[in-house]
Amino acid sequence: MKYLHIIKKYSFFSIAPLITALIQLFSVFIIGHTLSGPELGLAGIFNTLIFILVFISDGGSSNYFIYRKILSFPEVRIITVLNVSVSFLSILLYFVLSPNFIESSIVTLISFFVMALSISFPLYHYSRLLVEKKFNTIAMVEVFSKFVFIASLSALIYRFQIQGVAVVYAWTASYVIRCLIFIVVCRGFSLYQENSIKYGIKNIIRRWWAYIHNQIFSQFLNYITLTADIFIVSHFGGLERVGVYSLCKDATLKISAVISPVIGKLLISHVVTSDIKVIHLNAKRIFLSILFVAMTIFLAWSVVGPYLLQELRPDIHSDFEIFIYAWAICGVLRMLINPVATIFQGLGETRKELYINLVSSLSFIMIFSLLYVSGVITGVINIILITLIGMYVISLLYSGWLLQKRFQKI
């Protein structure tokens, strides 16, 4: 009965990442096959900005909600307002500093605002579903929202002839639908803590900040490092070159971005309800399972990717195949590092996550500087790729050492 219960409980949750990854890869095919060089580069930059916005709109609050398990309505609303406010200010700041980048378009600006709101508002609902172990429900919502994304993207590009900015409108539609569905499905159980102690606004913010401040600084370093390459490549190579590079990068990040958070949130939901000794006993099994999944997926992508890239861009130079191989290696390393950070989040030891991302950022700066100044390797993209692989290797070794030290204290 136990195994039947596990299969029933995780059946759709376990295959949802694969479905979502395929949908995301199909979106890469649509973008890469349809958009012209400059528009492809524009779509790549938009995808990078959305990638950053997802982080800003969360800011670590979802992990805080999971860590606390259940909160009162006022606490949730105050934290949500803070997240939305920071997101809106970040969007405005970007548009003010880059007025020539988006020439048209109040519609694009509004889309970013709506997207930020749609990401921040259901964070607590998502977290409550995880704590209540409604894994299949979460998976169904996520998969359906990705179908909305791919349908919207296809309609915008093929029906309405919208180019690079189509990714913004499609993601906005996807996140709005996702938000509404999470709100509806959470009506079936107790969402907020009743008869709770009333905390003042300052106390609520202080408790929230005490947990997430390390995560905010940590993820800020992580996302700056992870997006720096796009802006470096666009500066040296122009929109068309960054378009092909971002196509390879996006494919890898889309695969890991739909699998790693699922594994991570599942893991953190178990960490907050389990003893550290249980995590220690199962750590090897967890990492071997993730390694197997990562190796299988990215090995398959390394085989299929070059042929797909050639179909998307028949005139592409063969050197671009190295982008896929390098990013596949990075994808495997990323998926091994993420569970370590997740364990520290679940234990409330978020400073360790900050250390990991600080080491990553310093490694990126040092390796890139040495390679660029020495001139040992030619081509800024080749330097970037070797830098990223070196950075992830160092981060994996350091995070493994930190986790081993933590287990030794048991």
C-alpha distance (Angstrom), angle and dihedral (degrees) to the residues before:
residue distance angle dihedral
M1 . . .
K2 3.76 . .
Y3 3.80 93.6 .
L4 3.81 92.2 44.4
H5 3.80 88.6 51.7
I6 3.81 91.4 51.1
I7 3.82 92.1 48.4
K8 3.80 91.2 49.1
K9 3.79 92.6 45.9
Y10 3.80 97.8 48.0
S11 3.82 103.1 23.6
F12 3.79 99.8 109.6
F13 3.81 93.1 26.3
S14 3.81 89.7 60.3
I15 3.81 96.4 51.9
A16 3.82 97.0 36.2
P17 3.84 94.1 84.6
L18 3.81 90.0 55.7
I19 3.81 92.1 49.8
T20 3.80 91.3 46.5
A21 3.81 92.3 47.3
L22 3.81 90.7 52.6
I23 3.81 90.5 50.0
Q24 3.79 90.4 49.9
L25 3.79 92.1 49.0
F26 3.79 89.6 50.0
S27 3.81 87.8 55.2
V28 3.81 88.5 53.2
F29 3.81 88.5 52.8
I30 3.82 91.9 51.0
I31 3.80 93.4 47.9
G32 3.79 95.2 43.0
H33 3.80 95.2 44.6
T34 3.80 98.4 43.9
L35 3.79 111.4 33.1
S36 3.79 123.8 80.9
G37 3.81 120.5 -121.2
P38 3.84 99.1 -90.6
E39 3.82 92.6 39.3
L40 3.81 89.8 49.3
G41 3.80 89.0 54.1
L42 3.80 90.0 47.9
A43 3.81 90.5 51.5
G44 3.81 89.2 50.0
I45 3.80 91.7 53.3
F46 3.82 91.1 46.1
N47 3.81 89.9 51.5
T48 3.80 89.2 51.6
L49 3.81 91.4 50.6
I50 3.81 90.9 49.2
F51 3.81 88.5 48.9
I52 3.82 88.5 56.2
L53 3.81 92.8 43.2
V54 3.81 91.8 55.8
F55 3.80 88.6 57.3
I56 3.81 94.3 45.2
S57 3.80 92.7 48.0
D58 3.80 90.1 53.7
G59 3.79 101.4 32.7
G60 3.81 91.6 177.7
S61 3.81 93.9 -57.9
S62 3.81 94.2 120.4
N63 3.81 89.9 58.4
Y64 3.80 89.4 47.3
F65 3.81 90.0 52.7
I66 3.81 90.5 50.1
Y67 3.81 91.0 46.3
R68 3.84 91.5 52.3
K69 3.86 91.7 41.6
I70 3.82 95.4 -156.7
L71 3.81 132.3 18.3
S72 3.77 138.4 -178.0
F73 3.80 121.4 -94.9
P74 3.86 94.6 -109.6
E75 3.81 91.8 51.8
V76 3.80 92.3 51.6
R77 3.78 93.9 47.2
I78 3.81 94.3 48.5
I79 3.81 91.9 50.3
T80 3.82 91.6 45.3
V81 3.81 91.4 51.2
L82 3.81 89.5 51.2
N83 3.81 91.7 51.0
V84 3.80 93.4 47.6
S85 3.81 92.5 46.4
V86 3.80 92.8 52.1
S87 3.82 90.4 47.1
F88 3.80 93.1 50.7
L89 3.80 92.5 47.6
S90 3.81 90.7 49.6
I91 3.81 91.7 51.3
L92 3.80 92.4 48.4
L93 3.79 91.1 47.7
Y94 3.78 91.9 52.7
F95 3.79 94.0 48.0
V96 3.81 91.6 47.0
L97 3.80 92.3 50.2
S98 3.82 93.1 44.2
P99 3.82 105.6 38.7
N100 3.80 93.9 149.8
F101 3.78 95.2 50.8
I102 3.78 95.2 71.1
E103 3.75 106.3 33.2
S104 3.76 102.2 170.1
S105 3.22 113.9 40.4
I106 3.66 151.7 102.4
V107 3.82 86.6 135.5
T108 3.81 90.5 62.9
L109 3.80 91.0 48.7
I110 3.81 91.7 50.0
S111 3.81 89.6 47.5
F112 3.80 90.6 56.6
F113 3.82 90.2 49.4
V114 3.81 92.3 49.9
M115 3.79 90.8 46.4
A116 3.81 92.4 51.8
L117 3.81 91.3 49.9
S118 3.81 91.8 47.1
I119 3.81 91.4 51.9
S120 3.82 96.8 45.9
F121 3.79 100.8 41.7
P122 3.86 100.0 61.8
L123 3.82 96.0 41.4
Y124 3.79 91.9 103.4
H125 3.81 92.6 45.4
Y126 3.81 89.7 51.7
S127 3.80 91.1 48.7
R128 3.80 93.6 48.8
L129 3.79 90.3 52.2
L130 3.80 89.1 53.2
V131 3.80 93.0 48.4
E132 3.82 89.1 48.3
K133 3.83 87.2 49.1
K134 3.81 94.3 -123.1
F135 3.78 90.2 152.9
N136 3.79 98.9 152.1
T137 3.81 90.6 50.0
I138 3.81 90.6 53.8
A139 3.79 91.0 48.0
M140 3.80 93.0 51.4
V141 3.81 91.9 51.0
E142 3.81 92.8 47.9
V143 3.79 93.9 48.0
F144 3.80 93.2 46.6
S145 3.82 91.4 49.9
K146 3.82 89.8 52.4
F147 3.80 89.8 52.1
V148 3.80 87.1 53.2
F149 3.81 88.4 51.7
I150 3.80 95.7 51.1
A151 3.82 92.8 43.5
S152 3.81 91.2 49.6
L153 3.81 92.4 46.1
S154 3.81 92.2 50.3
A155 3.80 92.8 48.1
L156 3.80 93.7 46.8
I157 3.81 94.3 49.2
Y158 3.80 102.1 36.6
R159 3.80 102.3 28.3
F160 3.80 103.7 32.2
Q161 3.84 97.7 26.7
I162 3.81 92.8 -129.5
Q163 3.80 112.2 158.8
G164 3.83 132.5 -164.0
V165 3.80 96.3 -12.5
A166 3.82 89.2 59.5
V167 3.81 89.4 87.6
V168 3.82 89.6 62.2
Y169 3.80 94.2 51.6
A170 3.82 92.8 43.6
W171 3.81 93.7 50.9
T172 3.80 89.9 46.7
A173 3.81 91.2 55.3
S174 3.80 90.7 46.6
Y175 3.81 95.0 51.1
V176 3.82 93.5 44.9
I177 3.82 91.6 54.2
R178 3.82 90.6 44.4
C179 3.80 90.7 52.1
L180 3.81 93.9 50.0
I181 3.81 93.8 47.7
F182 3.82 93.2 49.7
I183 3.80 90.0 52.1
V184 3.81 91.4 50.9
V185 3.82 97.7 46.0
C186 3.81 92.6 48.4
R187 3.79 91.8 63.1
G188 3.78 89.4 82.0
F189 3.81 96.9 75.7
S190 3.79 143.2 27.1
L191 3.78 106.3 -65.9
Y192 3.80 104.6 176.4
Q193 3.78 135.1 40.7
E194 3.79 112.7 -102.1
N195 3.81 126.0 -146.8
S196 3.78 90.4 10.6
I197 3.77 125.5 161.8
K198 3.78 110.1 -88.5
Y199 3.77 111.1 -120.6
G200 3.78 124.5 -167.6
I201 3.77 120.0 -116.2
K202 3.81 91.3 -103.4
N203 3.81 92.5 53.1
I204 3.81 92.2 47.3
I205 3.80 91.8 50.7
R206 3.81 91.6 44.0
R207 3.83 93.1 53.8
W208 3.80 91.7 45.3
W209 3.80 92.8 46.9
A210 3.82 92.5 47.7
Y211 3.80 89.1 61.3
I212 3.79 102.8 37.2
H213 3.82 105.9 34.2
N214 3.79 92.3 87.6
Q215 3.80 89.8 46.2
I216 3.79 92.3 50.9
F217 3.80 92.8 52.7
S218 3.79 89.7 40.6
Q219 3.79 95.7 51.4
F220 3.79 91.2 41.4
L221 3.81 88.5 59.7
N222 3.79 90.8 43.2
Y223 3.79 96.0 51.8
I224 3.79 94.9 41.1
T225 3.80 88.6 53.6
L226 3.79 92.9 44.1
T227 3.81 94.5 50.1
A228 3.81 98.9 37.5
D229 3.80 91.5 85.4
I230 3.82 92.9 60.4
F231 3.78 92.4 54.8
I232 3.82 92.8 43.2
V233 3.81 91.6 50.9
S234 3.82 92.4 44.8
H235 3.82 90.0 50.7
F236 3.81 94.1 51.8
G237 3.80 100.9 29.3
G238 3.80 108.7 29.1
L239 3.80 130.9 -129.1
E240 3.81 97.7 -57.9
R241 3.79 94.0 52.2
V242 3.79 93.3 44.9
G243 3.80 87.7 48.4
V244 3.81 93.6 62.5
Y245 3.80 92.1 40.3
S246 3.81 91.9 49.9
L247 3.81 89.6 47.6
C248 3.82 90.0 60.8
K249 3.79 92.7 40.9
D250 3.80 94.1 46.5
A251 3.79 92.0 52.2
T252 3.81 90.7 55.5
L253 3.79 94.8 41.8
K254 3.79 91.7 47.1
I255 3.80 90.3 54.3
S256 3.81 94.1 47.3
A257 3.81 92.9 36.8
V258 3.80 92.6 60.7
I259 3.81 95.7 40.7
S260 3.82 104.5 37.3
P261 3.83 96.7 52.8
V262 3.81 90.8 47.9
I263 3.79 91.2 51.5
G264 3.80 91.1 40.4
K265 3.81 97.2 50.2
L266 3.80 90.9 43.9
L267 3.79 89.4 50.5
I268 3.81 95.5 47.1
S269 3.81 91.3 48.0
H270 3.81 87.5 57.7
V271 3.81 95.1 42.1
V272 3.82 93.1 57.2
T273 3.81 90.8 51.4
S274 3.82 98.1 40.5
D275 3.77 138.3 67.3
I276 3.80 118.0 -102.3
K277 3.82 88.3 -121.0
V278 3.80 90.2 62.5
I279 3.80 90.1 52.0
H280 3.81 89.8 49.0
L281 3.80 92.4 51.8
N282 3.81 92.4 49.8
A283 3.82 98.6 37.9
K284 3.80 95.5 97.8
R285 3.80 92.0 48.6
I286 3.81 91.4 48.2
F287 3.80 94.1 51.6
L288 3.80 94.8 43.6
S289 3.81 89.8 51.1
I290 3.80 91.8 49.7
L291 3.81 91.0 45.9
F292 3.80 90.4 52.3
V293 3.82 92.6 49.0
A294 3.81 92.7 45.2
M295 3.81 94.8 46.8
T296 3.80 92.7 47.1
I297 3.80 95.3 48.7
F298 3.80 98.3 42.1
L299 3.80 94.3 41.7
A300 3.80 88.1 55.2
W301 3.80 89.7 46.9
S302 3.82 90.9 50.4
V303 3.80 89.5 55.6
V304 3.81 97.8 42.6
G305 3.82 98.4 33.2
P306 3.83 99.9 73.0
Y307 3.80 92.0 50.0
L308 3.79 91.0 47.3
L309 3.80 91.2 48.6
Q310 3.80 90.6 50.5
E311 3.81 90.1 51.7
L312 3.79 92.0 48.5
R313 3.80 94.2 47.5
P314 3.84 111.5 19.9
D315 3.81 91.3 179.0
I316 3.79 93.6 53.3
H317 3.80 119.5 124.7
S318 3.81 114.9 -110.8
D319 3.82 91.1 -123.8
F320 3.78 87.6 76.1
E321 3.81 88.8 73.1
I322 3.79 87.9 75.5
F323 3.81 88.4 65.1
I324 3.80 90.0 65.1
Y325 3.82 94.8 46.2
A326 3.80 93.4 47.5
W327 3.79 94.0 46.6
A328 3.82 91.0 47.1
I329 3.81 88.2 58.4
C330 3.81 89.4 47.8
G331 3.81 89.8 49.6
V332 3.81 92.7 55.9
L333 3.81 92.2 47.1
R334 3.83 92.1 47.5
M335 3.79 92.0 52.6
L336 3.81 90.7 52.7
I337 3.81 93.8 48.9
N338 3.82 96.7 47.5
P339 3.85 97.1 66.7
V340 3.82 90.7 55.5
A341 3.79 91.3 54.8
T342 3.81 89.0 45.4
I343 3.80 92.6 54.5
F344 3.80 90.7 52.2
Q345 3.82 89.8 48.5
G346 3.80 91.0 52.5
L347 3.80 90.9 49.5
G348 3.80 91.0 50.1
E349 3.83 90.6 -117.3
T350 3.79 95.3 125.5
R351 3.80 93.2 153.1
K352 3.81 87.7 75.0
E353 3.81 89.7 58.6
L354 3.80 88.3 51.7
Y355 3.81 90.0 53.4
I356 3.82 91.0 51.6
N357 3.80 93.7 52.2
L358 3.80 92.0 42.4
V359 3.80 89.3 55.6
S360 3.83 88.8 47.8
S361 3.81 93.1 52.5
L362 3.79 93.9 46.1
S363 3.81 90.3 47.4
F364 3.81 91.0 51.4
I365 3.81 92.8 50.1
M366 3.80 94.7 45.3
I367 3.81 97.6 44.7
F368 3.81 94.1 43.8
S369 3.82 92.0 47.2
L370 3.81 93.4 48.9
L371 3.81 93.8 47.7
Y372 3.80 94.8 43.2
V373 3.81 96.0 46.5
S374 3.80 96.0 41.3
G375 3.81 93.6 50.3
V376 3.81 91.2 -144.4
I377 3.81 90.0 135.3
T378 3.80 123.1 41.3
G379 3.78 123.5 -143.3
V380 3.78 124.1 45.6
I381 3.82 93.0 -122.6
N382 3.81 91.9 54.6
I383 3.80 88.9 49.9
I384 3.81 90.6 49.4
L385 3.81 93.4 50.5
I386 3.81 94.9 48.9
T387 3.80 89.3 45.2
L388 3.81 92.0 53.5
I389 3.81 93.8 48.4
G390 3.81 90.9 48.5
M391 3.80 90.9 47.2
Y392 3.82 93.2 52.1
V393 3.81 92.8 46.8
I394 3.81 91.4 52.5
S395 3.82 91.3 45.4
L396 3.80 92.1 50.3
L397 3.81 92.7 50.3
Y398 3.80 92.3 46.7
S399 3.82 95.1 45.7
G400 3.81 90.8 48.5
W401 3.81 89.8 51.4
L402 3.82 91.2 50.2
L403 3.81 92.3 50.0
Q404 3.79 92.1 47.7
K405 3.81 90.0 52.4
R406 3.82 89.8 50.9
F407 3.80 92.5 51.4
Q408 3.81 90.7 50.3
K409 3.83 88.8 64.0
I410 3.82 92.3 63.1
